[in-house]
């Protein structure tokens, strides 16, 4: 059996930053869909420059967990 490697932590315990392409692959959605969610502020990002975005791994986990919980009812 292959042993799973632990997720790499960032420098000084900071969260790992993922590329839009990586997150779209993880979520199995098109990059345009992910960028629309980012524009709608459904998923938070870190802007490294005007054209360079990264998604913190913790934000991705929050986004997935919210969707797994299902829609909120009154």
C-alpha positions as a LaTeX table, in Angstrom:
\begin{tabular}{lrrr}
\hline
Residue & $x$ (\AA) & $y$ (\AA) & $z$ (\AA) \\
\hline
Unk1 & 0.00 & 0.00 & 0.00 \\
Unk2 & 1.20 & 3.48 & $-0.81$ \\
Unk3 & 1.64 & 5.74 & 2.17 \\
Unk4 & $-0.12$ & 9.10 & 1.91 \\
Unk5 & 2.13 & 12.09 & 2.40 \\
Unk6 & 0.90 & 14.84 & 4.72 \\
Unk7 & $-0.19$ & 18.11 & 3.13 \\
Unk8 & 2.70 & 20.55 & 2.91 \\
Unk9 & 2.38 & 23.51 & 5.23 \\
Unk10 & 3.42 & 26.95 & 4.13 \\
Unk11 & 6.27 & 28.98 & 5.54 \\
Unk12 & 5.97 & 29.57 & 9.30 \\
Unk13 & 2.67 & 27.68 & 9.47 \\
Unk14 & 0.92 & 29.91 & 6.94 \\
Unk15 & $-1.74$ & 28.17 & 4.83 \\
Unk16 & $-0.77$ & 26.61 & 1.53 \\
Unk17 & $-1.83$ & 28.73 & $-1.43$ \\
Unk18 & $-3.35$ & 26.88 & $-4.38$ \\
Unk19 & $-3.58$ & 27.97 & $-8.02$ \\
Unk20 & $-6.97$ & 28.46 & $-9.68$ \\
Unk21 & $-6.19$ & 25.53 & $-11.99$ \\
Unk22 & $-5.43$ & 23.27 & $-9.02$ \\
Unk23 & $-8.65$ & 24.17 & $-7.20$ \\
Unk24 & $-10.78$ & 23.79 & $-10.32$ \\
Unk25 & $-9.35$ & 20.29 & $-10.74$ \\
Unk26 & $-10.03$ & 19.43 & $-7.09$ \\
Unk27 & $-13.62$ & 20.69 & $-7.36$ \\
Unk28 & $-14.07$ & 19.19 & $-10.83$ \\
Unk29 & $-15.34$ & 22.47 & $-12.30$ \\
Unk30 & $-14.17$ & 24.64 & $-15.17$ \\
Unk31 & $-11.78$ & 27.46 & $-14.31$ \\
Unk32 & $-14.38$ & 29.96 & $-15.60$ \\
Unk33 & $-16.90$ & 28.62 & $-13.07$ \\
Unk34 & $-14.38$ & 28.95 & $-10.25$ \\
Unk35 & $-13.53$ & 32.49 & $-11.33$ \\
Unk36 & $-17.26$ & 33.35 & $-11.34$ \\
Unk37 & $-17.53$ & 32.03 & $-7.75$ \\
Unk38 & $-14.51$ & 34.15 & $-6.81$ \\
Unk39 & $-16.11$ & 37.23 & $-8.39$ \\
Unk40 & $-19.34$ & 36.49 & $-6.46$ \\
Unk41 & $-17.22$ & 36.17 & $-3.28$ \\
Unk42 & $-18.35$ & 32.59 & $-2.68$ \\
Unk43 & $-14.72$ & 31.58 & $-2.20$ \\
Unk44 & $-12.00$ & 33.84 & $-0.84$ \\
Unk45 & $-8.69$ & 34.47 & $-2.54$ \\
Unk46 & $-5.35$ & 36.13 & $-1.97$ \\
Unk47 & $-4.33$ & 38.53 & $-4.73$ \\
Unk48 & $-0.58$ & 38.41 & $-5.32$ \\
Unk49 & $-0.88$ & 40.94 & $-8.15$ \\
Unk50 & $-3.63$ & 42.33 & $-10.35$ \\
Unk51 & $-3.64$ & 39.11 & $-12.42$ \\
Unk52 & $-2.38$ & 36.50 & $-9.96$ \\
Unk53 & $-4.81$ & 34.80 & $-7.55$ \\
Unk54 & $-4.26$ & 32.05 & $-5.02$ \\
Unk55 & $-6.80$ & 30.21 & $-2.88$ \\
Unk56 & $-5.73$ & 29.36 & 0.69 \\
Unk57 & $-6.20$ & 25.66 & 1.44 \\
Unk58 & $-8.29$ & 26.56 & 4.50 \\
Unk59 & $-10.66$ & 28.60 & 2.34 \\
Unk60 & $-11.06$ & 25.64 & 0.00 \\
Unk61 & $-11.86$ & 23.39 & 2.98 \\
Unk62 & $-14.46$ & 25.91 & 4.25 \\
Unk63 & $-16.06$ & 26.12 & 0.80 \\
Unk64 & $-16.31$ & 22.33 & 0.50 \\
Unk65 & $-17.68$ & 21.89 & 4.03 \\
Unk66 & $-20.38$ & 24.54 & 3.41 \\
Unk67 & $-21.52$ & 22.66 & 0.32 \\
Unk68 & $-21.53$ & 19.32 & 2.15 \\
Unk69 & $-23.77$ & 20.75 & 4.88 \\
Unk70 & $-26.48$ & 21.40 & 2.28 \\
Unk71 & $-28.77$ & 24.40 & 1.92 \\
Unk72 & $-29.74$ & 26.32 & 5.04 \\
Unk73 & $-33.43$ & 26.21 & 5.96 \\
Unk74 & $-35.36$ & 28.67 & 8.05 \\
\hline
\end{tabular}
